[in-house]
């Protein structure tokens, strides 16, 4: 999808689709070891826990971005961010509830948590790359390398041999929606919202995703969420909002008016 619209975007002022060799290597690593691994972990978690639970756990990634930055760069975390991190950790513990002895639930939450950590590292790397390259062009390369890595993994594990062409329109429509709406559309629209609203406000608005995922899972997949998982998810979202709203107005004002 990205490459389909690349000629239009390039003519629209986003720069050439070509990137230098060293940057291409970094984008390849981001696609293979970042986005592809994150997507595989998150999708694997859906097999063990409701989608709403997995997405809520995954949405702790902004906190791990702050934590990794503090650990690797030495940037101190404020009291608000530290409090948000601790509140989200309490939420994770609450989501497990009595499920610490349930291997399936523990595996699902663990996979979603691992996906959040991988995505946090992905964001730290992309922050450096996007300072020197177009966000759209970078996303196109990352998506291409991620798709190639996942296709190679599917081939190596025999996934293509078990794959049969659907005989009805519904699976094709679902696959098309996943590619065009949930991937290409979501990435492009979020990038546009960051440009218009600023990163903090855009991230806070995107917090609608976990409850939306839970509602859609209940509506279409008949998934139920336990009370302790709802309570834990609420703690996680409050913790993330607490950390993300710090100095949001000042940061967004600098982004919008720069």
N, C-alpha and C positions, 0 to 999 in steps of 0.2 A: 504494500500500500504506500509506504513512504517513497519508494522509488518510482511509483506511478506518477506521483505529483512532483517529483524532483525538478523536472524542467520548468514547471510553473513557479515553484518556489525560488529556483535559482534566478529566473528572470525578474522575480519580485523583489530582489535586493538582499536575499539571505546569503549571497556569496556563492562561490563555486562548489560543486559537489566533490571536488578533489581535496584530499587532505595529505599532508606530508607523511612520509614513511613511518617515522617514530610515533606520530599521533595515531596512525592507522593501527600500529601494533597495540597501543593502549586501548583503542576502541575495540579491537578484537578480544583483548583480555576482559574488558568490561562486558562484552556480549556473551562470551563463553563462560567465564568464571563468576560473572556478576549476575546479569539478567537471566541467563538460562538456568543457572543453579537456583536462583531465587524462585523462578517460576516453577521449576520442578519440585522444590521443597513445598511451596505453598499448595500446589495442586495435589501433591501427595497427602498433605494434611487433611484435605477435604474427604478423604476416604475414612477418616477415623473420628472426626468431630464435625458438628454442623458448620456450615459455611460462615455464619455470623460469628461463631466463636473463633474460627481460624483467622478471619479478616481482622477481628478486634485485636487478637494477639499480634498479628503482623503489623498493625498500626502503631505499635510501640516503637517503630524504627526511628522516629524523630528523636526520641530520648537517647537511643543508642548512638545516634550521630553526635549528640552533645557529649555523651560519655566517652566515645572514642576520640573525639576532638580533645577533650580534657586530658585523656591518657596519653595520646600520641604527640599532641602539639604543646601540651602544658597550659592550655587555656582553662582558667578556673571556672567552675560551675557556680552560678549564683544560688542563693537559698531557694528561690522560686523553682529553678530547674532541678535542683537536688530534691526538693519536696515533691515535684512532679514525678521524678524518677522513682522515688520511694513509694509514692502512692500507686504508681503503675505496677511496681513489683508486688505490692500487696494485692492488687487486682489479679495479677497472674496467679498468685497463691490461692486466692479465693475461687478462681475459675477452675482450678484443679479440685477444690473442695474435698470430697471424699473419694475422688478419682485417682489419688496417688497410687492405689493398688489396682487400678484398671489399666492394663497395658495399652489398650487401643486409645483411650482418651489421653493418656500420658504421651503416647507416640504422636498423636495429632497435634497437641499443643506444642510439643517439643519441635516438631517439623515447622510449624508456623513461626515459632520463636527463632529457629535457625534461619528461616527465610528473612525475618526482620533484621537479624544481624548481618547477613550477606548484603541485603539492600542498603543498610546503613553504610557499609564499606563501599558499596557501589556509588552512593551519593557523594562520599568524601572524594573519591577519585574523579567523578564526573564534575565536581565543583572546579577542580583544576583544569580539566579538559575544556569545559564550556567557557572558560575565560579567553580561550584562543580560537574557538570554532563555533560555527552556527549550531544552535540547539537542534534545529530540524535535521541538518546534515549529520550531526553526531548521532541523533536518534536513529536515523536511517541505517547507518553502519552498525550500530549496536544491535538493532533488531535483526539485521541480515546475519551477523555472526551468531547471534543467539539462536535464530531459526536453523542455521546450518548445524550448530552443535546439538540441538535437540533432535534434528533429523538423523544425525549420525548415531546418537545414543539409541534412538528407536530402532535403527537398522541393526546395530550391534547386539541389542537385546531381543531381537526377533519381533519387535513391535509391528513392523510392516507385514510380516507373515500372518499375524493375527488380525490385521486390518482388512475389513471387507467394505466394499463400496455400498453405502446405504441405498436401499431400494425405494425409500420414501423421501419426500421433500423436507420433512422436519429435521433430520440430522444435518442435512446440507444447510438449512437455514440457521441452525444453531451454530455450526462451524463458521458460516459467513458472518454472523453477528459477533461471534467471539473475536474474529480477525478484524472486522471493519469498525464495529462500534466499541467493543470493550477494550481493544488494544490500540488500534490506530486512532480512533476517535478520542479515546480517553487521554492518551499521551498528548495529542495535538491540542485538545481543548485545555488541558491542565497547563501546558506551556503558555498558551494564550492568556490564561487567567493569571499566571505569575507575572506576565508582562504588564497586564492592565491593573491588577490589584496589589501586586507585591507578593513576595514569597510567604510571609507570615499569614496574611489574610487568606491567600489561596489555600494554604495548608489547613487553616482552621475550617474554612468552608468545606474542604474535602472530608472532614470528620463525619459527614453524613453517610459516608460509605459503609462503615460497620453496621449501623442500625438498618440501613437499606439492604445490605447483604443478608442480615438476619430475617428481615421481613420477606424478601424474595425467596429465601430458602424455605421459610414456613409456607409461603403461598404456593410455590411450584414444586417443591421437593418434599413437602410434608415433614420438614425437620422441626424438632422441638428443642428448646433451650431450657436447661434446668435453672431454677431460681438462683443458685449460687454462681452460675455462669453469667447470668444477667447482672448480679451484683458486682462480680469481678470485672465484667466489661464496663460497667459504669465507672468503677474506680479507675480503670485504665484510661478511659476517655477524659475523665476529669483531670487526671494527672498530666496527660498530654496537653490538654487545653491550658492548664496552669503554667506549664513550661513554655508553650508556644506563644502565649499572649504577652510574654514579657517584652516590653519595649516594641510591641508590634506596630504601633502607630508611627513611631519615629522611623523604624526600619522601612515600613511600607512607603512613608512619605519620601524618604530618600530614593527608593527604587522608582516610584512613579514620576518624580520630578527630575530625575537625573537624565 
